Amino acid sequence: MGKQYFRTPFWIIPVLLFSMSIGAACGRVEKDLGEENTLVIPQATLPDPKVETTPSSREDDVADELPTPQEPAHMASGLVLSSSSETFYVDINGQVVSLVNQPHAQLSETHDQVLFAREDPSTYKSDIWLLDLESGQEHNLTQTSGRDEIFPHWWPAHPELVFFESGEETGMLNEQRPTIVNLDGSGYRVLDENRGGPKALSPDGELIAYGGFDDRGIIYNWVGDLEVFNPGDYGLNVEKLFKPAFSPDGRYLAWKVSGDLIGDGGLSIGLAVFDMQERTAILTHVYTVQGGGMVPHYVSWSPDGSLIAYVTFGEEPAVGREPNLWILRPDGSQEMYIDIGLEPAWSPDGLSLAYVRTTMEGDVGLRIVDVESLTITPIDDLPFPDRVDFIMNWIQP
């Protein structure tokens, strides 16, 4: 099995060493959501329909011609999923469709193109490929011999290009430099030759946040400017930053952070939400890793920006290296524990959250939680071609 299937980013080595050095857990008060403080997902307010007392016959004809929107046949419809060797999709009819025999592929929101990385078995380096589902034709977008290109992403604000990460080394030594190429294979450009790491793309297409952990975070502006992201400018004193995530409106930027967050001289981990306009920050969910855990690296905003799903390791109620899945408001309120799980992905309407449940006993499976009732549904009735290890996206089916 090629290295692409189990890639470990270069930054995970200091992450593990850092986590192993943290001592016993500090106490943290869990927020209790009682009956008077339950999670409520804001719903869009629709304008009152205009009532026509004497509609024209033409309007009646047009109304009769409009197709009835098709409802998804399965609650998992729209999920793009990956095993260690294949990417597949649950369509609107509830059918599992294989997209490509490569992991970590990305289906376009128009459902007609797939991005994926394919490894050259002779060099162990990958190129970024584009698959047209209608014609079945594949096109190598990068065709580089000296670089290893991985983890392609669509950037809705820039439909003309593909964003990915690249480096001269392979596997966990890949420097993960932010890189772009046009859909026709032209315009290959490494945006930052000196820094890399986990990234976030702003919804308006203007900013890329990345870096952190052993280095300060970086904000890349689309015009080509680079700015060091300093939490101190937002009134927050932290030592490390990792795994950024922009809110859907682009105003807020969440980072996982670490440092002396509780003033006891030790090292703790937390979630910080930075207001990019007001230059302020909120620090929440601060804890100290118990034993040898992993730095949490999943942060996912709901489509309307009202909730954040995130994952932690090395704290209760999970044990050992089991992951904890939580949801909370961006201001730190109404925090709720969901399950032992990771890979959180919000449904397009923001009412459900999909995740992969994985336990110390080896129980791995796809789950969907209704975030209003907190009802968890195992998705075990679909004929997946392989075990679901990754959730790539949840798009409108």
C-alpha positions in Angstrom: 0.0 0.0 0.0 1.5 3.4 -1.0 2.4 6.1 1.4 -0.4 8.4 0.2 -2.9 6.3 2.1 -1.5 7.0 5.5 0.2 10.4 5.1 1.2 12.1 8.3 1.9 15.8 8.1 5.4 16.9 9.0 4.1 18.9 11.9 2.7 15.9 13.7 6.1 14.9 15.1 6.5 18.0 17.3 2.9 17.7 18.1 3.3 14.2 19.6 6.5 15.3 21.4 4.7 18.3 22.8 1.7 16.3 23.9 3.8 13.7 25.7 5.4 16.4 27.8 2.1 17.6 29.3 1.3 16.4 32.7 -1.9 15.6 34.6 -5.1 17.3 33.7 -6.3 20.5 35.2 -9.9 20.8 36.2 -12.4 22.4 33.9 -16.0 23.1 34.6 -18.3 21.6 32.0 -21.2 23.7 30.9 -24.6 22.2 31.6 -27.3 22.8 29.0 -30.5 22.5 30.9 -34.1 22.7 29.6 -33.9 26.5 29.7 -30.6 26.6 27.8 -30.8 24.1 25.0 -29.1 24.4 21.7 -31.2 26.3 19.2 -30.1 26.5 15.6 -31.2 29.9 14.0 -33.4 29.5 11.0 -33.6 31.8 8.1 -36.7 34.1 8.2 -38.5 33.9 4.9 -40.5 36.9 3.6 -44.3 36.6 3.6 -45.5 35.3 0.2 -47.4 37.8 -1.9 -50.9 36.7 -2.3 -52.4 37.3 -5.7 -56.2 37.5 -5.7 -56.5 37.0 -9.5 -53.5 35.1 -10.7 -53.0 35.1 -14.5 -53.5 31.9 -16.4 -49.8 32.1 -17.5 -48.6 32.2 -13.9 -50.7 29.1 -13.3 -49.1 27.4 -16.2 -45.6 28.3 -15.1 -46.4 27.0 -11.6 -47.6 23.8 -13.0 -44.4 23.4 -15.0 -42.0 23.9 -12.1 -40.5 20.5 -11.0 -41.0 19.4 -7.5 -37.7 19.5 -5.6 -36.4 16.0 -5.0 -35.9 15.1 -1.3 -32.8 13.1 -0.4 -33.7 9.5 0.0 -31.2 9.0 2.9 -30.1 11.2 5.8 -26.4 10.6 4.6 -27.1 11.9 1.1 -24.5 14.4 0.0 -21.6 13.0 2.1 -18.3 12.5 0.4 -16.4 9.8 2.2 -13.0 8.1 2.0 -11.4 4.9 3.0 -7.6 4.4 3.0 -7.7 3.6 -0.7 -11.0 5.0 -2.3 -13.4 7.9 -2.2 -17.1 7.4 -2.6 -20.3 9.5 -2.4 -23.9 9.1 -1.1 -26.1 10.5 -3.9 -29.6 12.0 -3.6 -31.2 8.5 -4.1 -29.3 7.1 -1.2 -27.0 5.1 -3.5 -23.3 4.8 -2.7 -21.3 5.8 -5.8 -17.6 5.2 -6.2 -15.8 8.3 -7.4 -12.2 7.3 -7.7 -9.8 4.6 -6.4 -7.8 7.2 -4.5 -8.3 8.4 -0.9 -9.0 12.0 0.1 -10.6 13.1 -3.2 -12.9 16.1 -3.4 -16.1 16.2 -5.3 -17.1 19.6 -6.8 -20.4 21.2 -5.6 -21.7 20.8 -9.2 -21.1 17.0 -8.9 -19.3 16.7 -12.2 -15.6 16.9 -11.3 -13.3 15.2 -8.8 -9.9 16.3 -7.5 -7.4 13.8 -6.2 -3.7 13.1 -5.7 -2.2 10.1 -7.5 1.2 8.8 -6.4 3.9 7.8 -8.9 5.1 4.3 -7.6 8.6 4.9 -8.9 9.2 8.2 -7.0 6.6 8.0 -4.3 5.6 11.6 -5.2 2.1 12.6 -6.2 0.5 14.8 -8.8 -2.9 16.5 -8.6 -5.4 15.1 -11.0 -8.8 16.3 -12.3 -11.5 13.7 -13.2 -14.5 14.7 -15.3 -17.3 12.4 -14.3 -19.4 12.8 -17.4 -16.7 11.9 -19.9 -14.5 9.8 -17.5 -11.4 11.6 -18.7 -8.6 12.3 -16.2 -6.1 15.2 -16.5 -2.8 15.6 -14.7 -2.8 19.2 -13.5 0.7 19.4 -12.1 3.0 17.0 -13.8 6.0 17.9 -11.6 8.9 15.5 -11.1 10.5 17.3 -8.2 7.6 18.1 -5.9 5.1 16.0 -4.0 1.5 17.5 -4.3 -1.1 16.4 -1.8 -4.6 17.2 -0.4 -6.3 19.2 -3.2 -9.2 21.4 -2.4 -11.8 23.4 -4.2 -12.0 27.1 -3.3 -15.5 28.3 -4.1 -14.4 31.9 -4.3 -11.8 30.9 -7.0 -13.6 28.3 -9.2 -10.9 28.7 -11.8 -8.2 27.1 -9.8 -7.2 24.3 -7.4 -5.6 24.8 -4.0 -3.3 22.1 -2.6 -0.1 21.5 -0.6 3.3 20.7 -1.9 6.9 20.0 -1.0 10.2 18.6 -2.2 10.0 15.7 0.3 7.3 13.1 0.7 5.2 11.7 3.5 5.5 13.4 6.9 8.5 15.3 5.6 6.4 17.2 3.0 6.6 20.8 3.9 3.0 21.5 2.9 3.7 24.7 1.1 0.4 26.5 0.0 0.2 26.0 -3.8 -2.3 26.7 -6.6 -2.8 25.7 -10.2 -5.5 26.6 -12.8 -8.0 24.0 -13.9 -6.3 23.7 -17.2 -3.0 22.9 -15.6 -1.4 26.4 -16.2 -0.3 28.9 -13.6 1.4 26.5 -11.1 2.5 28.7 -8.2 3.9 28.1 -4.7 2.5 30.9 -2.6 5.0 30.7 0.2 8.3 28.9 -0.3 9.3 29.2 3.4 6.3 28.1 5.5 3.5 25.6 5.4 1.2 23.6 7.6 -2.5 23.2 8.1 -4.5 25.8 6.3 -7.8 27.7 6.1 -9.2 29.4 3.0 -11.4 32.5 3.6 -14.9 32.4 2.0 -14.3 35.7 0.1 -11.1 34.3 -1.6 -8.9 37.0 -0.1 -7.0 35.3 2.7 -5.2 32.0 3.5 -4.3 31.2 7.2 -1.7 28.6 7.9 1.5 27.8 9.8 1.6 27.9 13.5 2.8 25.3 16.1 6.6 25.8 16.1 6.1 29.1 14.2 3.7 32.0 14.3 0.7 31.8 12.1 0.7 33.4 8.7 -2.0 35.3 6.8 -1.5 35.3 3.1 -3.4 38.0 1.2 -4.5 37.2 -2.3 -2.5 40.3 -3.6 0.6 38.5 -2.4 1.3 40.1 0.9 2.3 38.0 3.9 1.4 39.0 7.5 2.4 37.3 10.7 -0.6 36.4 12.7 0.1 37.5 16.3 -2.5 36.5 18.9 -1.1 39.3 21.1 -2.6 41.8 18.7 -6.0 40.5 19.7 -5.2 40.6 23.4 -4.5 36.9 23.8 -1.2 35.5 25.1 -0.6 32.0 23.6 2.6 30.3 22.5 1.4 27.9 19.8 -1.2 28.0 17.0 -2.4 25.2 14.9 -5.3 24.2 12.6 -7.1 27.4 11.6 -10.7 27.6 10.4 -12.6 30.7 9.0 -16.2 31.3 9.9 -18.6 31.1 6.9 -18.8 34.9 6.8 -15.0 35.3 7.0 -15.1 37.6 10.0 -13.9 35.1 12.6 -10.8 32.8 12.6 -10.6 29.9 15.0 -7.3 28.4 15.9 -6.4 25.6 18.3 -3.9 27.2 20.7 -1.6 26.2 23.5 0.6 27.8 26.2 0.1 28.9 29.9 -3.6 29.4 29.4 -4.7 29.2 33.0 -1.8 31.1 34.6 -0.3 28.2 36.5 3.0 28.1 34.7 2.1 24.9 32.8 1.0 24.1 29.3 -2.6 23.8 28.3 -4.6 23.6 25.1 -7.7 25.6 24.1 -9.8 26.9 21.3 -9.4 30.6 20.4 -11.9 32.5 18.2 -10.4 35.7 16.8 -12.6 38.6 15.6 -10.7 39.8 12.5 -12.7 43.1 12.4 -12.7 44.1 16.1 -9.2 42.6 16.8 -10.4 40.8 19.9 -10.4 37.1 20.9 -12.3 34.6 23.0 -10.5 31.7 24.6 -12.6 28.6 25.5 -12.3 24.9 26.3 -9.0 25.1 28.1 -7.6 21.8 29.3 -4.3 19.9 30.0 -3.7 16.7 28.2 -3.8 13.6 30.3 -0.9 11.3 29.5 0.3 10.9 25.9 -2.4 12.3 23.8 -2.6 14.1 20.5 -3.1 17.8 19.9 -6.7 18.3 18.6 -6.8 19.1 14.9 -10.4 19.2 13.9 -12.4 22.5 13.8 -15.6 22.8 11.8 -18.0 25.8 11.6 -21.7 25.2 11.0 -22.9 26.7 7.7 -24.6 29.7 9.4 -21.6 30.2 11.8 -23.7 29.7 14.9 -21.9 26.6 16.1 -18.4 25.1 16.1 -17.6 21.3 16.1 -14.2 20.4 17.4 -12.2 17.4 18.6 -9.9 16.9 21.5 -7.6 14.1 22.6 -6.3 13.2 26.1 -9.2 14.5 28.3 -12.3 13.0 29.8 -14.8 11.6 29.2 -12.9 9.6 26.5 -10.1 7.3 27.6 -6.6 6.8 26.3 -6.3 8.1 22.7 -10.0 8.1 22.0 -11.2 11.4 20.5 -13.9 13.6 22.1 -16.3 15.4 19.8 -17.9 18.6 21.1 -20.0 21.5 19.8 -20.3 25.0 21.2 -21.2 28.6 20.4 -18.3 30.7 19.0 -18.5 32.8 22.2 -17.7 29.7 24.2 -21.3 29.2 25.6 -23.6 26.2 25.4 -20.8 23.6 25.1 -22.0 20.1 24.7 -20.2 16.7 24.5 -21.4 14.6 21.6 -19.5 11.3 21.4 -16.2 9.5 20.9 -15.6 10.8 17.3 -13.7 12.7 14.8 -13.9 14.0 11.2 -16.9 16.3 11.9 -18.8 17.6 8.9 -21.9 19.7 8.9 -24.9 19.1 6.7 -25.7 21.9 4.2 -28.6 23.0 6.3 -26.6 23.0 9.5 -29.1 20.7 11.3 -27.0 17.6 11.4 -23.3 16.7 12.0 -21.6 13.6 10.6 -18.6 12.1 12.2 -16.6 8.9 12.4 -16.9 7.1 15.7 -13.7 5.3 16.7 -13.0 3.6 20.1 -10.1 1.8 21.8 -11.9 -1.5 21.1 -11.8 -0.9 17.3 -15.4 0.2 16.9 -15.3 2.4 13.8 -18.4 3.6 12.0 -20.2 6.6 10.4 -22.6 8.5 12.7 -25.0 11.4 12.2 -26.2 13.5 15.1 -29.2 15.8 15.0 -27.9 18.9 16.8 -31.2 20.0 18.1 -32.3 16.7 19.7 -28.8 15.3 20.1 -30.1 12.0 18.7 -27.3 9.9 17.2 -28.0 7.6 14.3 -25.5 4.9 13.2 -25.2 4.8 9.4 -24.9 1.0 9.0 -27.5 0.4 6.2 -25.4 1.6 3.2 -23.1 -0.7 1.2 -19.9 1.2 1.5 -17.1 -0.4 -0.5 -14.7 -0.1 2.4 -14.6 1.1 6.0 -15.2 4.9 6.3 -12.1 6.5 7.7 -12.5 10.1 6.5 -15.3 12.5 5.8 -14.2 14.8 3.0 -17.2 17.0 2.7 -21.0 17.2 3.0 -22.4 19.0 -0.1 -25.9 19.6 -1.3 -27.0 16.2 -3.0 
